[in-house]
Amino acid sequence: MIGHPHQPAPAASEPQPPPSAVTMEARESRIGNAFACERCRKHKVRCVPSDTAGICQRCQKARVECIEHVARRRPAKPRNVVQTPTRVADMERKLDKLSAIVTAAAAPSSAPQPSLPPVTGVASQIAEFAQRTPTPAPIASSASATSVPPVVKTPILPNPGSTPESALSFWESISDTLSELGRLDPVIRSISVIHMQLLLESYRTMTDYFPFVTIPKDCFCRDLIQQRPLLMFSVLTAASYDSALLQLTLSREFRKLLMVKIMNGEKSLDLLQGLLVFIAWHHHYMDSQAVSIHMLLQMCIGIAGDLGLDSTPASAKSPFLRDNVRDREAKRAHLGCYYLATNLGMMDPGRTRSIAYSPILGSYASELASTWEHPSDTVLPIIVDTCRFMEDVEETFKCQSEQALVARSQFKRLNDKWDSIKSSSKQQASDFKTVQWLQLAAHVHLHKLATTLELADRDSNAWASGFQLSLRITCLRSIEQFLNNSTQLTSGQYEYLSLTDWLHLISALHKLGKLTLHSSPIPGWDPAELQLSKTFDYFRDQLSAQMPRLREPLENHEDVFERFRRITAIMKTTLRTVPGRSSPNASTFEIATGSGRTVSLLQDLPPLKMDGVANGDPLPAPWKVIPQCDMSSTEFPWKFLMGTI
């Protein structure tokens, strides 16, 4: 072994070569300046041993520790070999591969120390030493770029082995957000990534009935988890209709998450899209004690305004690039706000409309239809035109009293406009049920408002009574046409109906009930002769038979379809009119409650006499006994929706 200059001097009896000879011998047997200590090597000066063993003259003079340099035993290289950046990058790649293999086999027992290790020339520790040595920025970037493994195409469903970890990280992030409101419900934590992907595929089918928040086919649940957690949460809530317990739990936790985000001032496209999806299928997890639908919709409109989606021109003021995918998603979301505001406003004639039609809405719809990123984009202009038509109807008939000639001309104008919209969209209506559903609902809405008009000069015009009668007859036919179209759906399609479609169905049945019980008398109009109660019974029975049954019965819970059967049964009972002591079912106005008991609507009345009257008064109408059954109220559809009837 070659002696080191720091070793003790040899015995006096042995001949000692001069110091210069020792230095020359070391230089001939070593590579470069390997004999120098660490401090001298750092300052690139000659290291001269001192009289004291183990310390050089410079370190002795500076009174610092002289750290011996560890020589690396390696074969001598030719003088012309230069360590180029390419060779360094190749070495880094090899070291990265070795490090990846070691990491996969077993985790390291301890973290690497910042100081140099006391190696004694062991070859196996060269990789560790090289890994700790910092490299210049350009070389590090090229090494990291070349060391990335080849990208593997993601399958439709993820690897089951990675499912628990991915799902757990998502739910842990949600739980951290809700930490101030309590812990996340453990039922939700059982949802795996595979389950999420299945629910996402179900949601893609549901978007035909609400084409304003669409998800590309190449976007998987893991992408939404990382990039749009709020949208992913709302999609899981809307698509989990197969499990009542899971859906109710998700909706409750989503409301908490929404409150935290809103209170923290978050305004993002992810939040806007998540809110729209949550509202679109809100009737499945309706909670009368929670925030109302109108308040949720106002949040959507406020976020859309903050994002600049209602500004003109959009390309200048919108935070999104015009040709970007996110820009098109933002425009669909703004159209979704308009769609919900228009259709929900139909149920509240006295409420001020939060969004009115503007040219920017038409330009959004046309642009999306021309881009045709999704098949449902083609129907967006038709939907916007139909919503604009309904705005026109409400604006035209906002006054309850009108001259007969004016009312007739305005009705003809609107009816011709509806015929034009319908004839220009026959193909789209056959491909998308939501278009046909919306157009028929708009036709019912036109006749419903027209029949409520009071003709100021009815007595002075002989044809005014006939015009009113024709309005009621055509209104009845439009309702029958809408309900007949509703019975053409399959059982599964009822689960995909959006909130607006469901409200239109309730509104049509409500209007049929009002025509039967609360229509003002005019010559030629006889609900009993027209057998309106039997018409109601027929469509009610058809719809109830085709709607799905509750898959997971829960205590004190009825899903939207059981609620429909229960409330329409009450309406069916109310619409039966039999004179005298008899009741609609030939007994005592009996109806079945959710608990399985049978009660009477007249149970609180005094005992009846033989002639069928109580205390000299005739039998009251059922809606006078129970005000919730009063179909003449404009609040009836909302009570129907929330299940408070």
Secondary structure, DSSP 8 states (H G I E B T S, - for coil): ----TTS----TTS----HHHHHHHHHHHSSTTTTS-HHHHHHT----B-SSTT-BHHHHHHT---------------TT----HHHHHHHHHHHHHHHHHHHHHS--SS---SS-----S-GGGHHHHHHHS---HHHHHHHHHHTS-------SS--GGGHHHHHHHHHHHHHHHTGGG----HHHHT--HHHHHHHHHHHHHHGGGSTTS---TT--HHHHHHH-HHHHHHHHHHH-TT-HHHHHHHHHHHHHHHHHHHHTT---HHHHHHHHHHHHTGGGG--TTS--HHHHHHHHHHHHHHTTTT-SSHHHH-SS-TTSHHHHHHHHHHHHHHHHHHHHHTT-TTS--S----HHHHHHHHHHHHHTSSGGGGGHHHHHHHHHHHHHHHHHT-SSEE-HHHHHHHHHHHHHHHHHHHHTTHHHHHH-HHHHHHHHHHHHHHHHHHHT-EETTTTT-TTHHHHHHHHHHHHHHHHHHHHHHHTTS-HHHHHH--HHHHHHHHHHHHHHHHHHHS----TT--HHHHTHHHHHHHHHHHHHHHS---SS--TT---HHHHHHHHHHHHHHHH----TT--TTSSS-EEE-TTS-EEETTTTS----TTS-BTTB----HHHHSGGG-TTSTTHHHHHHHT--
